[in-house]
Amino acid sequence: MVIFASLGLGFAVGEFGWFGVHAGTDQDGAYKQMGMYADVLKKIQTDYVTEPNIGDVTNGALHGLLEALDADSSYLTPTEFKIYSERPATGAAQIGITVSKRFGYASVVNVLPGSPADAEHVKDGDVIESIDAQSTRELSLAVIRLMLEGKPGSKVTLSVVRQSKPDPDKVTLTRAAVAAPSLATQQYENASILYLKPGVLTAARVDELAVKIKAAPKGTKILLDLRDTTGDDLAQGLRLANFFLSKGTMATLSGQQFPQQSFAADPAKCLTDAPVEVLVNRGTYGAPELAAAALMDLKRGDLVGERTYGEGSVQKTIGLANGSALLLTVAKYQTPSGKKIQDDAVTPNVTVGGEADEEDESAAPAKAVPAAKGDEFLDKALELLKMKAA
């Protein structure tokens, strides 16, 4: 009965719906809605073409209910939660992609260079229609990520819808221990510009960046390339931003039942006052989005490129009586300008090739510049840095 998952909120019934009918003490708000859910369930039970499995219907409805909130919120059945709880913290073999959900299906945020996914030409923006013949539309993000992991040498088959063709490709990948890309460095303009591309934002990688920034000769300008960079530890994005900021509120974090937190730049942790430009794209995900937004909003440097993916939240695991669980988003990060990254992503103030991102109509108009051959975003960032005094 997985068809009901796609209907999401309207079929969030089962034990919760019956509770709404019998509670009788408050017909406002949630209880009133639960009564409607119970009516829907009754119609399904009596009028559907065959007698449905109510457990399957309820599980599908709960999956849809959580996914209707945001991509990171998930409902896990007792079996799924057991697997999720027992997964190894580290060491699981991967295929080398960051994955999220957009438009109902799993989508590829970015791909690690040299990974199994990279070898099979999986690209940013590709849609994963199914994993081992299971539609990702019917799976929570937490379960999707679990299914992509496994023992080294084990295989997983994906149905991948690529941007360049309408029909999906069947791709079989062998899971492997995928190493994070090395910190990429380069010098431009007679060593007056230091280019840094972290690839990932872990605590160790941010430490490496700190070493490079501190070692740069006085007067060196910095080009920070956060394109296709992932970071699940959002605190590392704030650490990185603080290397370039001596004052200002870099971000805030708040939720309905989550005490508001403000993250102010610590002047003692600022490493440089050199000019800086930042490159971002749709593969910029999580911690690097926090860093990029702080540097742009606090007028420390321009953001050049494309709108980022939009990931900046905190989840709480809530166990339920039957052994199932909720992974519920309880707080979201806001940029210094007050935008929730999870909702609005981060839109650069400098675009290349003409149009600003159409997905963010509320964003201030970006400065558009003519497209150049090769890496036009890199070229534009270098041009902007060359015009700034060291």
N, C-alpha and C positions, 0 to 999 in steps of 0.2 A: 504493500500500500504506500510506497514511497511517493506516489503522485501527490499526496497531501502535503508533503514537505514544501512544495513550491507555493502552496497557498498560505504558508506561514502563519501570520497572526490570527487569521480568521478561523483556523482549526486548532488553536491552542486550547485543547480541551482535556478530556480524561478526568483524573481524580481532582484536578483543580477546578474544572468546570462544575462537577457535581458539588464540590464544596461551596461554590458561589450560590448554587440553588438552595442548599440547605442552611447556609449560614443565617440568612434571614435577619441579621442585625443591622446591616448597612447595605442598602441597594444602590449607593452612589459609587462612583469611581470604578475601581477594579471589580468589586463584587457584581455590579450591574453588567459589566462586560462578561464576566464569567457565566452569568445566566444566559447571555446570548450564545456563548460557546457551547453550553450544555444543550441549547436548542438545536444548534448545528449538528452536534454529535448524535442527538436523537434522530434527526432526519437521515443522517448517514447510516445509522444502525437499521432503520426501518425501510428506507427507500433506495439505498444503493443497489446496483445491479446484482451483486452477490453479498452475502453476509461478510462484513469486513472483520479483520483481526484488529480489535480496538487497541491492543498494545502497540501494534505497528503504526496505526493511525496517530496515536498519542505521541509516540517517539518522533514521527515525522513532523507533527505539529510543533513539538517543543524545539526541534532543530530549527524549524523555520522561524519560530518566535524569537529565538536568540539571534539568529542571523539578521532578522529585521532591524535589530539595534545597530550593529556594526559588524564588520568582517571578523573582528577578534573575539567577539562574544560567541560562546559555543555551549551547546548542551551535549553532554557525554552520557551515553547509556552506562549501566553498571559494567558491562564488558569493556566498553571503550575506556571508561575511567580507570579500570584495573590496569589495562595496558598502558595508559597514559601515566599512571602513578609509578609503574614499575620500569618505565623506560630508563635506559642509562643516561646519566647527566651529560656524559661526554663519551666519545669513542664510537658512536654509531656511524656506519658508512652512509655516504650521501651521494646524490647525483650532481650537486653543485649549483643549485638554484635557490634564490629567495622567492618564496611563493606567498601570495595573498589571495583574496577573493574580490572579484569585481564583476558586476552584472550577473551574479549567481554562480559563476564558475571560477575555478582556480585560474590564476593568471601569473605569469612569470614577471617578477619585478626586475631581477637582474640575474646574470649568469657568471659564475666564477671562471676566469680564464683557465684553460687546461683541465677542466672538469669533464666527467662523462657527458653532461648536458651540452657543454661547449663543443665537444668532439662530434656530437650529432646535430650541431647547428641550431640548437634551441636558442631563441633570441628573446630579449626584453619585449614584453607586450604579447608574446604568444599565449594562447589560451589552452589550458589543459582540460580537455573535455571529459576524459576519464582516466582512471588509474587502475590497471588490471581489470578492465571492463566495468568498473564501478563509476557511475557518473559523479563528477565532483559537485554537481548541482545539489546532490542529495547528501553530501558529506560536509561536516563542519571543518573549519580551517585547521583546528587542532588535529583532527583525524587525518586530514590530507597530509599534513606535515609528518605525522607518524608513518603513514603509508609510503612516503618517499624515502624514509630511513630503513635500514636493515643491516644484515650481516655483510661484511666485505665479500664481494664476489657474487652476491645474490642479484637477481634481475628484477626489473620492474618495467612494465609496458605502459606507455602513455599514448593517448590519442591527442595529438597536438594540432590545434588550429593555428596556422601561421598567418601573419598579416598579409602575405603576398598571394595566398591562394584560398579558395572557399572550402575545399574539402580537407578534412583532417588527415594527418599522417600518423601511422602507427610507428612508434619509436620505442625500441627495447634498449634499456640502459643497464649497465652493470654498476651496482653501487660500489663505491671505493672510499678510502680515507682521503678526503679532498683537503689539500693544504690551502690555507688562505694565501692570497697573492702577496708578494713582497711589497714593501713600501717602495714606490717608484719615485725617483728623484731625477731632476734634469736642471741644467743651468741655461739661461737665455741672456741675450744682450750682454755679452762679455762678462758673464757671471754676476751681473747686477740683479738678476731675477732668479729666485730659487723656486722651482716647480716641485710640488709635493702631491702625490696621489696615494692615499692610504689604502684604498680598496675595501677595507673593513675598518670599523672603529671599535676595537677591543681595548681593554686597559693597556695591554702590552703594546698595541700599535700607537695609541696616544702617547705612551712613554717614548716610543721611537720618534714620533713627531716632535716631542719636546726637545729631545737631544739635537735633532737637525735644526730646529729653530734657534736654540741657544748657541749652536756652533756657527751659525751664519755670520759672516763679517758685518760690522756695523754699516748701515746704509743699504743692505740687501733687501730688495722688495720680494714679497712672497705671493706666489700663485698657488692657491689651494684647490686641487681638483677633487671634488666630492661626487663626481659622476659615477654611477653604478657602484656606489659605496653603501654598504649595509652596516647597521649597528643595532643590536637588540638591547644593549645596555645603554639606556638613554642618558645616564649620568656622564658617559664618556663624551657625548656631544657637548654638554655644558663645560666639561674640562677643556675640550679643545677650544671652544669659544673664548674661555677665560684667558687662554694664552695670548689673545690679541686685545682683550678688553680690560681696562683698569677700573671701570665704574659702570653702573647701570644695572637694571634688572634684566637678566638674560632670558628668563622664562618664568611662568607661573604654572602651578599644577593644582587642579581643584576638581571636585565632584560633589554630588548631592550629599553623600555621607563621608566625604573625604576632606580632612582639614586642608584649607588652602595653604600652599607653600609657595614662597617666592625665592628665586635663585639669583642672588646678586653677585656680580663680578667681584672677586677678591683681588685687590691691587697687588698683593704679595705674590699672586700666581700668574700675573701678566708677564709674558716673556719678551714681548717686542711691541714697539710702537711704529714699526715699519709699515709702509703701504701694503695692503693686501687686497686681492681680488679672489672671488670664489666661483668655481664652476659647478653647476648642478644640472641634473636631468631627471627623467621619470624613473630612473633606477636609483636615485638618491632616496634612501629609506631608513627611517628611524633616527638614531642618534645624529647622523650628519645633517638631517633636516633641522634639528634644534640648533646646531652650530651655525648653519647657513642663515637661518632666520635671525638669530641674535646679531650676527655680524652686519647683516643688511639693515635691520630695524634700528640698530644703535649707531648707524652711519659710520661703521668702521671700514666697510668696503662694499663694492658693488657685487651683486649676484648676477652672473651671466649664464644663460642657457635656457632650459625648459622648466616648466612646473614640476616639482618633485612628486613623489608618490602619495604621501600623506599618511604617516604612521607616527603616532606620538601619544600613547595611552598606557594606562596601568590596569592590569587584570587581577581579579581576586578569584581564587578557587573556592567554591561553596559546595560542600558535600551535602547530598540529600539522603533522606531516610532509607530509600530503597537501594542505595549503593551507587546511584547516578550522581552527576555533579554539574554545576554551572561554572564555566569560565566567563566571568562577567566583567566588562569594562566598568571600572569604578571611578576613574579620574582621567582627565585629558590635559595635555600640555598646551599652554597658550604662548604665542610669540610675544615679544615686547609690544607689538602693535595691537595685541588683543585677539588675534585669530587662533582658533584651535587647529593645530596641525592635522589632527585626525580628520577634521571636517573640510578644511580649506587647502591643505598642503601648503607649500611655500612657492610663491610666484616670483621669479627674478625681476629685478628692476631694469635689466638690460636683456633684450632678446636679439636674435640674429635672424635676418631674412624677412622681417616685416611685421607679422601679426603677433600680438600678445596672446597668451593662452586663452582660448575661448571658454574653458571650463570654469574660470574664475572671473565672473563678470564684475565682482565688487572690487577687484584689485585696481590699484592706481595704474594709470597707463605706463607701460614699460617703454624705455628708450629703445627704439628699433634701429638697427643698423644694417647696411647692405650685407648680404651673404657673400662669403669669399670661398675660394676653392680650398679643398682639404678640410682641416678641422677649424671651421669658421668660429666656433665658440672659443677655442684656445687662442686663435688669432686676435679676436676682439679683446679678450682679457689681457693679453700681452700688450695690445695697443693702449688700453686704459692704464695699465701699470707704467708704461713708458712715459705717459704724460704726467705722472705724479712725481712730486719731488721726494727724494729719499729722506 
